[in-house]
Amino acid sequence: MLWEFIATITAGVGAAGIALALRWLSHNKAPKWLIPVFAGVGMLAFQVQAEYSWYSHQRSLLPEGVKVVREIKEQNWYRPWSYVWPQTLRFMAVDTKNAADNQDYPGVKLVDLYFFQRRATARRVPQVIDCRHAARADFHPDLKIVAAGQALDADWVPLDEEAPLLIYLCNQ
């Protein structure tokens, strides 16, 4: 975050330098107020560019076998341009390469889900995916894995059959 702050200030100074050059080229006929306006627009433009490029940059850094299963696009009133082009400021990925099959229950896998958010540290959450019932649950020692054909208890969250999480893990 410190580097982004420094880059934002640098963008503002660079844009102000362009305004100073315009004043010099016009023999000081261009108004002085152009300097702070250019600085503000330069910093705002850099921040908007950084917000929109964050997701593609983070996605390019994911190791092999980690696949994005959900991206959350956001619109905010204080970012009016986001109503035209929504921003992806959060996404969820699954580590398919290191998914562990349960030997006692075929079709049940232990995986790591990663939650990424702009300006926050990524979080890893262990999950149990039941391909037979199309459901997921948070991993904990008391989790009950049900046999095929039995009803799921309250720990399990049903998933849509077309959910990318199921597609990446169960259709291999």
Backbone as a printed PyTorch tensor [residue, N CA C, xyz], in Angstrom:
tensor([[[  0.8210,  -1.1820,   0.0000],
         [  0.0000,   0.0000,   0.0000],
         [  0.8740,   1.2570,   0.0000]],

        [[  2.0300,   1.1630,   0.6460],
         [  2.9500,   2.2950,   0.6500],
         [  3.4220,   2.5940,  -0.7700]],

        [[  3.7400,   1.5290,  -1.5320],
         [  4.2180,   1.7360,  -2.9030],
         [  3.1270,   2.3350,  -3.7870]],

        [[  1.8960,   1.9430,  -3.5520],
         [  0.8000,   2.5130,  -4.3380],
         [  0.6110,   3.9890,  -4.0030]],

        [[  0.7740,   4.3420,  -2.7320],
         [  0.6860,   5.7490,  -2.3260],
         [  1.7900,   6.5710,  -2.9950]],

        [[  3.0010,   6.0270,  -2.9800],
         [  4.1240,   6.7310,  -3.6190],
         [  3.8790,   6.8690,  -5.1190]],

        [[  3.3610,   5.8190,  -5.7490],
         [  3.0790,   5.8800,  -7.1910],
         [  1.9770,   6.8930,  -7.4870]],

        [[  0.9890,   7.0050,  -6.6170],
         [ -0.0900,   7.9790,  -6.8130],
         [  0.4510,   9.3980,  -6.7320]],

        [[  1.2860,   9.6600,  -5.7350],
         [  1.9040,  10.9880,  -5.5990],
         [  2.7740,  11.2840,  -6.8190]],

        [[  3.5280,  10.2940,  -7.2680],
         [  4.3810,  10.4710,  -8.4490],
         [  3.5440,  10.7900,  -9.6860]],

        [[  2.4070,  10.1170,  -9.8400],
         [  1.5240,  10.4050, -10.9790],
         [  1.0140,  11.8390, -10.9030]],

        [[  0.6840,  12.2880,  -9.7000],
         [  0.2240,  13.6680,  -9.5300],
         [  1.3110,  14.6820,  -9.8510]],

        [[  2.5360,  14.4120,  -9.3960],
         [  3.6670,  15.3120,  -9.6770],
         [  3.9610,  15.3250, -11.1780]],

        [[  3.8990,  14.1530, -11.8090],
         [  4.1350,  14.0870, -13.2530],
         [  3.0850,  14.8510, -14.0390]],

        [[  1.8300,  14.7160, -13.6500],
         [  0.7610,  15.4490, -14.3450],
         [  0.8930,  16.9500, -14.0990]],

        [[  1.2830,  17.3400, -12.8800],
         [  1.5160,  18.7580, -12.6000],
         [  2.6720,  19.2740, -13.4420]],

        [[  3.6940,  18.4400, -13.6650],
         [  4.8140,  18.8260, -14.5270],
         [  4.3700,  19.0760, -15.9600]],

        [[  3.3970,  18.2920, -16.4280],
         [  2.8470,  18.5240, -17.7760],
         [  2.1660,  19.8850, -17.8210]],

        [[  1.4100,  20.2230, -16.7590],
         [  0.7550,  21.5330, -16.7040],
         [  1.7920,  22.6560, -16.6670]],

        [[  2.8750,  22.4630, -15.9120],
         [  3.9490,  23.4710, -15.8850],
         [  4.5680,  23.6430, -17.2710]],

        [[  4.7600,  22.5360, -17.9780],
         [  5.3090,  22.6190, -19.3380],
         [  4.3590,  23.3640, -20.2600]],

        [[  3.0590,  23.1140, -20.1140],
         [  2.0750,  23.8450, -20.9270],
         [  2.1180,  25.3470, -20.6290]],

        [[  2.2630,  25.6990, -19.3530],
         [  2.3760,  27.1190, -19.0000],
         [  3.6520,  27.7220, -19.5880]],

        [[  4.7370,  26.9490, -19.5500],
         [  6.0040,  27.4610, -20.0800],
         [  5.9040,  27.6400, -21.5930]],

        [[  5.2930,  26.6380, -22.2810],
         [  5.1500,  26.7240, -23.7340],
         [  4.2290,  27.8720, -24.1510]],

        [[  3.2640,  28.2040, -23.2900],
         [  2.3300,  29.2930, -23.6260],
         [  2.8290,  30.6300, -23.0850]],

        [[  4.0770,  30.6710, -22.6230],
         [  4.6700,  31.8960, -22.0510],
         [  3.8240,  32.4310, -20.9060]],

        [[  3.4190,  31.5110, -20.0080],
         [  2.6360,  31.7960, -18.7920],
         [  1.2590,  32.3930, -19.0790]],

        [[  0.7240,  32.1180, -20.2630],
         [ -0.6340,  32.5730, -20.5760],
         [ -1.6880,  31.5600, -20.1190]],

        [[ -1.2920,  30.3250, -19.9750],
         [ -2.2160,  29.3060, -19.4440],
         [ -2.4210,  29.6000, -17.9590]],

        [[ -3.6400,  29.3980, -17.4520],
         [ -3.9160,  29.7450, -16.0510],
         [ -3.1360,  28.8590, -15.0680]],

        [[ -2.8130,  29.4650, -13.9070],
         [ -2.0670,  28.7350, -12.8750],
         [ -2.8680,  27.5790, -12.2890]],

        [[ -4.1920,  27.6900, -12.2920],
         [ -5.0170,  26.6450, -11.6900],
         [ -4.9260,  25.3210, -12.4380]],

        [[ -4.3300,  25.3300, -13.6430],
         [ -4.1420,  24.0750, -14.3690],
         [ -3.2080,  23.1090, -13.6270]],

        [[ -2.2630,  23.6490, -12.8770],
         [ -1.2810,  22.7970, -12.2030],
         [ -1.9550,  21.8810, -11.1730]],

        [[ -2.7300,  22.4050, -10.2040],
         [ -3.3790,  21.4870,  -9.2590],
         [ -4.4680,  20.6250,  -9.9100]],

        [[ -5.1250,  21.1380, -10.9380],
         [ -6.1450,  20.3400, -11.6250],
         [ -5.4860,  19.1510, -12.3220]],

        [[ -4.3890,  19.3870, -13.0300],
         [ -3.6710,  18.2910, -13.6800],
         [ -3.1690,  17.2870, -12.6390]],

        [[ -2.6610,  17.7850, -11.4920],
         [ -2.1670,  16.8880, -10.4390],
         [ -3.3120,  16.0120,  -9.9180]],

        [[ -4.4470,  16.6130,  -9.6430],
         [ -5.6010,  15.8470,  -9.1410],
         [ -6.1100,  14.8390, -10.1450]],

        [[ -6.2260,  15.2600, -11.4060],
         [ -6.6980,  14.3420, -12.4480],
         [ -5.6860,  13.2170, -12.6630]],

        [[ -4.4050,  13.5210, -12.5930],
         [ -3.3750,  12.4910, -12.7480],
         [ -3.4440,  11.4510, -11.6420]],

        [[ -3.6320,  11.9090, -10.3830],
         [ -3.7350,  10.9590,  -9.2690],
         [ -5.0090,  10.1300,  -9.3590]],

        [[ -6.1150,  10.7700,  -9.7200],
         [ -7.3800,  10.0420,  -9.8670],
         [ -7.2860,   9.0190, -10.9980]],

        [[ -6.7060,   9.4050, -12.1200],
         [ -6.5670,   8.4810, -13.2510],
         [ -5.6900,   7.2910, -12.8800]],

        [[ -4.6220,   7.5320, -12.1300],
         [ -3.7700,   6.4180, -11.7030],
         [ -4.5350,   5.4620, -10.7960]],

        [[ -5.2990,   5.9940,  -9.8540],
         [ -6.0610,   5.1470,  -8.9380],
         [ -7.1150,   4.3230,  -9.6720]],

        [[ -7.8020,   4.9340, -10.6310],
         [ -8.8060,   4.2030, -11.4120],
         [ -8.1280,   3.0840, -12.2030]],

        [[ -7.0010,   3.3850, -12.8170],
         [ -6.2600,   2.3660, -13.5720],
         [ -5.8120,   1.2380, -12.6530]],

        [[ -5.3500,   1.5690, -11.4590],
         [ -4.8950,   0.5460, -10.5110],
         [ -6.0490,  -0.3340, -10.0500]],

        [[ -7.2220,   0.2600,  -9.8330],
         [ -8.3930,  -0.5180,  -9.4170],
         [ -8.7950,  -1.5110, -10.5030]],

        [[ -8.7940,  -1.0780, -11.7500],
         [ -9.2430,  -1.9430, -12.8330],
         [ -8.2030,  -2.9880, -13.2340]],

        [[ -6.9390,  -2.7390, -13.0150],
         [ -5.9230,  -3.7150, -13.4040],
         [ -5.5770,  -4.6820, -12.2760]],

        [[ -6.0720,  -4.4460, -11.0640],
         [ -5.7330,  -5.2900,  -9.9170],
         [ -6.1370,  -6.7490, -10.1480]],

        [[ -7.3540,  -6.9840, -10.5940],
         [ -7.8510,  -8.3510, -10.7490],
         [ -7.0260,  -9.1340, -11.7690]],

        [[ -6.7950,  -8.5770, -12.9360],
         [ -6.0300,  -9.3110, -13.9520],
         [ -4.5910,  -9.5480, -13.4800]],

        [[ -4.0350,  -8.5980, -12.7460],
         [ -2.6740,  -8.7820, -12.2230],
         [ -2.6510,  -9.9090, -11.1930]],

        [[ -3.5860,  -9.9020, -10.2530],
         [ -3.6310, -10.9510,  -9.2340],
         [ -3.8700, -12.3220,  -9.8570]],

        [[ -4.7330, -12.3520, -10.8400],
         [ -5.0340, -13.6250, -11.5090],
         [ -3.7930, -14.1720, -12.2190]],

        [[ -2.9860, -13.2860, -12.7830],
         [ -1.7750, -13.7410, -13.4770],
         [ -0.7330, -14.2890, -12.5020]],

        [[ -0.8260, -13.9400, -11.2270],
         [  0.1350, -14.4040, -10.2250],
         [ -0.2490, -15.7430,  -9.6030]],

        [[ -1.4580, -16.2350,  -9.8870],
         [ -1.8870, -17.4970,  -9.2910],
         [ -1.0400, -18.6480,  -9.8300]],

        [[ -0.6350, -19.5630,  -8.9560],
         [  0.1600, -20.7040,  -9.4200],
         [ -0.6740, -21.6750, -10.2540]],

        [[  0.0060, -22.5590, -10.9460],
         [ -0.6710, -23.5630, -11.7680],
         [ -1.5520, -24.4360, -10.8710]],

        [[ -2.7530, -24.7070, -11.3050],
         [ -3.6770, -25.5380, -10.5380],
         [ -4.6380, -24.7440,  -9.6790]],

        [[ -4.4110, -23.4510,  -9.5190],
         [ -5.3390, -22.6030,  -8.7630],
         [ -6.2350, -21.9050,  -9.7800]],

        [[ -7.5350, -22.1760,  -9.6720],
         [ -8.4890, -21.6640, -10.6570],
         [ -9.5090, -20.7660,  -9.9750]],

        [[ -9.8500, -19.6820, -10.6540],
         [-10.8530, -18.7430, -10.1410],
         [-12.2310, -19.3700, -10.3080]],

        [[-12.9850, -19.4240,  -9.2070],
         [-14.3250, -20.0080,  -9.2590],
         [-15.4210, -18.9550,  -9.1130]],

        [[-15.0550, -17.7720,  -8.6290],
         [-16.0600, -16.7150,  -8.5070],
         [-15.3610, -15.3720,  -8.4560]],

        [[-15.9130, -14.4300,  -9.1780],
         [-15.4330, -13.0560,  -9.0950],
         [-16.6180, -12.1730,  -8.7440]],

        [[-16.3910, -11.2070,  -7.8750],
         [-17.4520, -10.3250,  -7.4170],
         [-17.2100,  -8.9540,  -7.9980]],

        [[-18.1170,  -8.5370,  -8.8660],
         [-18.0260,  -7.2100,  -9.4780],
         [-18.8020,  -6.2340,  -8.6070]],

        [[-18.2380,  -5.0660,  -8.3920],
         [-18.8400,  -4.0810,  -7.4980],
         [-19.1070,  -2.7690,  -8.2220]],

        [[-20.1640,  -2.1190,  -7.7580],
         [-20.5200,  -0.7830,  -8.2220],
         [-20.7090,   0.0770,  -6.9830]],

        [[-20.1630,   1.2880,  -6.9930],
         [-20.2540,   2.1810,  -5.8440],
         [-20.6620,   3.5740,  -6.3030]],

        [[-21.4180,   4.2500,  -5.4630],
         [-21.8720,   5.5910,  -5.8040],
         [-20.6980,   6.5640,  -5.8760]],

        [[-19.6660,   6.3410,  -5.0710],
         [-18.5100,   7.2370,  -5.0870],
         [-17.5250,   6.9020,  -6.2010]],

        [[-17.8490,   5.8650,  -6.9740],
         [-17.1050,   5.5380,  -8.1940],
         [-18.1330,   5.4740,  -9.3250]],

        [[-18.6050,   6.5950,  -9.8020],
         [-19.7070,   6.5750, -10.7740],
         [-19.3830,   5.8080, -12.0590]],

        [[-18.1240,   5.7450, -12.4330],
         [-17.7450,   4.9990, -13.6370],
         [-17.9580,   3.4970, -13.4610]],

        [[-18.0510,   3.0290, -12.2010],
         [-18.2390,   1.5930, -11.9700],
         [-19.6470,   1.1270, -12.3540]],

        [[-20.5800,   2.0420, -12.5590],
         [-21.9040,   1.6480, -13.0380],
         [-21.8570,   1.2970, -14.5240]],

        [[-20.9130,   1.8850, -15.2370],
         [-20.7300,   1.5630, -16.6530],
         [-19.8170,   0.3420, -16.7920]],

        [[-18.6980,   0.3340, -16.0430],
         [-17.7420,  -0.7660, -16.0600],
         [-17.5250,  -1.2440, -14.6260]],

        [[-18.3050,  -2.2250, -14.1710],
         [-18.1390,  -2.7070, -12.7970],
         [-16.7190,  -3.2210, -12.5520]],

        [[-16.2550,  -3.0230, -11.3160],
         [-14.9010,  -3.4150, -10.9400],
         [-14.9100,  -4.7450, -10.2020]],

        [[-13.9220,  -5.5720, -10.4650],
         [-13.7350,  -6.7990,  -9.7040],
         [-12.7220,  -6.4890,  -8.6060]],

        [[-13.2280,  -6.3760,  -7.3720],
         [-12.3760,  -6.0560,  -6.2420],
         [-12.2420,  -7.2290,  -5.2760]],

        [[-12.9520,  -8.3330,  -5.5680],
         [-12.8550,  -9.5480,  -4.7600],
         [-13.0440, -10.7410,  -5.6780]],

        [[-12.3530, -11.8410,  -5.3460],
         [-12.5870, -13.0820,  -6.0680],
         [-12.1850, -14.2720,  -5.2080]],

        [[-12.6720, -15.4440,  -5.6210],
         [-12.4210, -16.6730,  -4.8910],
         [-11.7750, -17.6630,  -5.8480]],

        [[-10.7700, -18.3850,  -5.3630],
         [-10.0690, -19.3740,  -6.1810],
         [ -9.9500, -20.6750,  -5.4060]],

        [[ -9.8260, -21.7820,  -6.1500],
         [ -9.6890, -23.1060,  -5.5400],
         [ -8.3850, -23.7380,  -6.0270]],

        [[ -7.7220, -24.4220,  -5.1040],
         [ -6.4760, -25.1120,  -5.4360],
         [ -6.8120, -26.5400,  -5.8740]],

        [[ -6.9710, -26.7340,  -7.1820],
         [ -7.3460, -28.0510,  -7.7020],
         [ -6.1710, -29.0180,  -7.7190]],

        [[ -4.9750, -28.4910,  -7.8100],
         [ -3.7840, -29.3390,  -7.8990],
         [ -3.5390, -30.1040,  -6.6000]],

        [[ -3.8510, -29.4900,  -5.4660],
         [ -3.5920, -30.1120,  -4.1740],
         [ -4.8600, -30.6200,  -3.4950]],

        [[ -5.9230, -30.8180,  -4.2590],
         [ -7.1570, -31.3640,  -3.6880],
         [ -6.9090, -32.8020,  -3.2550]],

        [[ -7.3540, -33.1330,  -2.0440],
         [ -7.1260, -34.4740,  -1.4900],
         [ -8.4230, -35.2710,  -1.5000]],

        [[ -8.3710, -36.4700,  -2.0880],
         [ -9.5370, -37.3550,  -2.1000],
         [ -9.6450, -38.0660,  -0.7520]],

        [[-10.8880, -38.2800,  -0.3020],
         [-11.1450, -39.0260,   0.9260],
         [-11.1860, -40.5090,   0.5720]],

        [[-10.3500, -41.2920,   1.2310],
         [-10.2610, -42.7200,   0.9230],
         [-11.5130, -43.4780,   1.3570]],

        [[-12.1490, -43.0440,   2.4550],
         [-13.3310, -43.7320,   2.9700],
         [-14.6090, -43.3680,   2.2250]],

        [[-14.6390, -42.1610,   1.6720],
         [-15.8320, -41.6810,   0.9700],
         [-15.4370, -41.1970,  -0.4220]],

        [[-15.5620, -42.0420,  -1.4280],
         [-15.2360, -41.6080,  -2.7850],
         [-16.1500, -40.4550,  -3.2110]],

        [[-15.5730, -39.4960,  -3.8710],
         [-16.3500, -38.3350,  -4.3160],
         [-16.3370, -37.1890,  -3.3230]],

        [[-15.6220, -37.3420,  -2.2160],
         [-15.4950, -36.2790,  -1.2150],
         [-14.0460, -35.8140,  -1.2350]],

        [[-13.8630, -34.4940,  -1.3390],
         [-12.5140, -33.9370,  -1.4760],
         [-12.2750, -32.8310,  -0.4540]],

        [[-11.0470, -32.7540,   0.0160],
         [-10.6120, -31.6580,   0.8790],
         [ -9.7930, -30.7080,   0.0140]],

        [[-10.2020, -29.4460,  -0.0150],
         [ -9.5330, -28.4570,  -0.8510],
         [ -9.3120, -27.1810,  -0.0570]],

        [[ -8.4720, -26.3280,  -0.6040],
         [ -8.2680, -25.0010,  -0.0390],
         [ -8.9220, -23.9880,  -0.9630]],

        [[ -9.7960, -23.1610,  -0.3790],
         [-10.3500, -22.0260,  -1.1010],
         [ -9.5710, -20.7910,  -0.6720]],

        [[ -9.2870, -19.9380,  -1.6190],
         [ -8.5740, -18.7010,  -1.3370],
         [ -9.4860, -17.5280,  -1.6530]],

        [[ -9.5700, -16.5980,  -0.7070],
         [-10.3860, -15.4070,  -0.8720],
         [ -9.4520, -14.2120,  -1.0090]],

        [[ -9.5560, -13.5320,  -2.1370],
         [ -8.7230, -12.3700,  -2.4280],
         [ -9.5950, -11.1270,  -2.4090]],

        [[ -9.0550, -10.0580,  -1.8320],
         [ -9.7580,  -8.7860,  -1.8180],
         [ -8.7390,  -7.6710,  -1.9800]],

        [[ -9.1160,  -6.6640,  -2.7360],
         [ -8.2290,  -5.5130,  -2.9660],
         [ -7.8570,  -4.8980,  -1.6300]],

        [[ -6.6020,  -4.6170,  -1.4450],
         [ -6.0380,  -4.0080,  -0.2430],
         [ -6.2390,  -4.8530,   1.0130]],

        [[ -6.2520,  -6.1580,   0.8550],
         [ -6.3540,  -7.0650,   2.0040],
         [ -5.4990,  -8.2950,   1.7310]],

        [[ -5.1250,  -8.9660,   2.7840],
         [ -4.3400, -10.1880,   2.6620],
         [ -5.2480, -11.3320,   2.2430]],

        [[ -4.7610, -12.1790,   1.3680],
         [ -5.5430, -13.3410,   0.9220],
         [ -5.7750, -14.2750,   2.1060]],

        [[ -6.9630, -14.8780,   2.1290],
         [ -7.3050, -15.8230,   3.1910],
         [ -7.4630, -17.2130,   2.5990]],

        [[ -6.9760, -18.2140,   3.3310],
         [ -7.1260, -19.6180,   2.9400],
         [ -8.1290, -20.2580,   3.8720]],

        [[ -9.1360, -20.9210,   3.2750],
         [-10.1790, -21.5820,   4.0610],
         [-10.2840, -23.0230,   3.5820]],

        [[ -9.9760, -24.0130,   4.4510],
         [-10.1280, -25.4160,   4.0530],
         [-11.6100, -25.7700,   3.9260]],

        [[-11.9580, -26.4500,   2.8460],
         [-13.3410, -26.8260,   2.5680],
         [-13.4060, -28.3060,   2.2070]],

        [[-14.5490, -28.9030,   2.5150],
         [-14.8320, -30.2700,   2.0990],
         [-15.8970, -30.1760,   1.0220]],

        [[-15.6170, -30.7710,  -0.1260],
         [-16.5500, -30.7530,  -1.2550],
         [-17.0740, -32.1760,  -1.4470]],

        [[-18.3860, -32.3040,  -1.4310],
         [-19.0290, -33.6010,  -1.6540],
         [-19.5980, -33.6010,  -3.0730]],

        [[-18.9020, -34.2710,  -3.9880],
         [-19.3250, -34.3010,  -5.3900],
         [-20.6180, -35.0930,  -5.5670]],

        [[-20.8580, -36.0590,  -4.6950],
         [-22.0450, -36.9120,  -4.8240],
         [-23.3220, -36.1300,  -4.5170]],

        [[-23.2600, -35.2130,  -3.5380],
         [-24.4330, -34.4470,  -3.1280],
         [-24.4010, -33.0080,  -3.6440]],

        [[-23.3570, -32.6200,  -4.3480],
         [-23.1770, -31.2440,  -4.8270],
         [-23.3160, -30.2720,  -3.6540]],

        [[-22.3950, -30.4190,  -2.6870],
         [-22.4390, -29.5690,  -1.4940],
         [-21.0250, -29.3210,  -0.9980]],

        [[-20.8940, -28.3020,  -0.1620],
         [-19.6140, -27.9710,   0.4510],
         [-19.8300, -27.6860,   1.9290]],

        [[-18.7530, -27.8090,   2.6980],
         [-18.8100, -27.5100,   4.1330],
         [-17.4410, -27.0260,   4.5850]],

        [[-17.4290, -26.1760,   5.6130],
         [-16.1730, -25.7700,   6.2250],
         [-15.5670, -26.9860,   6.9090]],

        [[-14.2710, -27.1580,   6.7550],
         [-13.5970, -28.2920,   7.3840],
         [-13.4410, -28.0450,   8.8750]],

        [[-13.8670, -28.9990,   9.6760],
         [-13.6070, -29.0020,  11.1110],
         [-13.6410, -30.4530,  11.5860]],

        [[-13.0300, -30.7620,  12.7160],
         [-12.8910, -32.1610,  13.1520],
         [-14.2210, -32.8880,  13.3790]],

        [[-15.2810, -32.1620,  13.7200],
         [-16.5680, -32.8010,  14.0190],
         [-17.4840, -32.8900,  12.8060]],

        [[-16.9920, -32.5710,  11.6220],
         [-17.8290, -32.6080,  10.4190],
         [-18.2430, -34.0450,  10.1120]],

        [[-19.5280, -34.2340,   9.8790],
         [-20.0450, -35.5670,   9.5620],
         [-20.2210, -35.6760,   8.0530]],

        [[-19.5450, -36.6300,   7.4660],
         [-19.6870, -36.9010,   6.0470],
         [-20.7370, -37.9870,   5.9080]],

        [[-21.7730, -37.6790,   5.1560],
         [-22.8800, -38.6310,   5.0280],
         [-22.6270, -39.5760,   3.8640]],

        [[-23.1710, -40.7570,   3.9820],
         [-23.0500, -41.7460,   2.9140],
         [-23.9400, -41.3490,   1.7460]],

        [[-23.6640, -41.9010,   0.5860],
         [-24.4590, -41.6000,  -0.6090],
         [-25.9180, -41.9540,  -0.3570]],

        [[-26.8150, -41.0450,  -0.7270],
         [-28.2360, -41.2880,  -0.5780],
         [-28.8230, -40.7490,   0.7160]],

        [[-27.9900, -40.3950,   1.6980],
         [-28.4900, -39.8390,   2.9480],
         [-28.6260, -38.3270,   2.8300]],

        [[-29.4550, -37.7560,   3.7030],
         [-29.6690, -36.3060,   3.7000],
         [-28.4900, -35.6000,   4.3710]],

        [[-28.1830, -34.4270,   3.8700],
         [-27.1000, -33.6210,   4.4390],
         [-27.5910, -32.8930,   5.6800]],

        [[-26.6780, -32.6500,   6.6400],
         [-27.0690, -31.8990,   7.8300],
         [-26.7950, -30.4080,   7.6320]],

        [[-26.9380, -29.6270,   8.6960],
         [-26.8600, -28.1630,   8.6180],
         [-25.4640, -27.6410,   8.3000]],

        [[-24.4270, -28.4560,   8.4840],
         [-23.0570, -28.0070,   8.1750],
         [-22.8300, -27.8410,   6.6770]],

        [[-23.6170, -28.5130,   5.8800],
         [-23.4000, -28.5470,   4.4370],
         [-24.2170, -27.4840,   3.7170]],

        [[-23.5840, -26.8700,   2.7360],
         [-24.2400, -25.8540,   1.9050],
         [-24.3940, -26.4340,   0.5060]],

        [[-25.6470, -26.5240,   0.0070],
         [-25.8260, -27.0670,  -1.3390],
         [-25.2180, -26.1450,  -2.4030]],

        [[-24.6950, -26.7310,  -3.4500],
         [-24.1260, -25.9870,  -4.5740],
         [-24.9340, -26.2690,  -5.8280]],

        [[-24.9550, -25.3160,  -6.7140],
         [-25.5870, -25.5030,  -8.0080],
         [-24.7650, -26.5200,  -8.8090]],

        [[-25.4430, -27.3480,  -9.5680],
         [-24.7460, -28.3750, -10.3700],
         [-23.7570, -27.7560, -11.3660]],

        [[-24.0120, -26.5170, -11.7580],
         [-23.1510, -25.8280, -12.7240],
         [-22.1090, -24.9380, -12.0490]],

        [[-21.9670, -25.0360, -10.7400],
         [-21.0040, -24.2140, -10.0080],
         [-19.5840, -24.5420, -10.4690]],

        [[-18.7750, -23.5320, -10.7610],
         [-17.3980, -23.7840, -11.2040],
         [-16.5980, -24.6250, -10.2000]],

        [[-16.8960, -24.4850,  -8.9250],
         [-16.2060, -25.2700,  -7.9070],
         [-16.4130, -26.7630,  -8.1440]],

        [[-17.6460, -27.1560,  -8.4240],
         [-17.9340, -28.5620,  -8.7180],
         [-17.3420, -28.9900, -10.0540]],

        [[-17.4240, -28.1270, -11.0270],
         [-16.9080, -28.4660, -12.3630],
         [-15.4040, -28.7230, -12.3030]],

        [[-14.6530, -27.8510, -11.6240],
         [-13.1930, -28.0040, -11.5710],
         [-12.7680, -29.2070, -10.7360]],

        [[-13.5140, -29.5240,  -9.6820],
         [-13.0900, -30.5910,  -8.7740],
         [-13.6840, -31.9550,  -9.0940]],

        [[-14.9230, -31.9840,  -9.5340],
         [-15.6290, -33.2720,  -9.6660],
         [-15.6320, -33.8180, -11.0840]],

        [[-15.3720, -33.0220, -12.0520],
         [-15.4230, -33.4760, -13.4480],
         [-14.0310, -33.6910, -14.0050]],

        [[-13.1530, -34.2820, -13.2280],
         [-11.7840, -34.5050, -13.7120],
         [-11.6000, -35.9320, -14.1460]]])
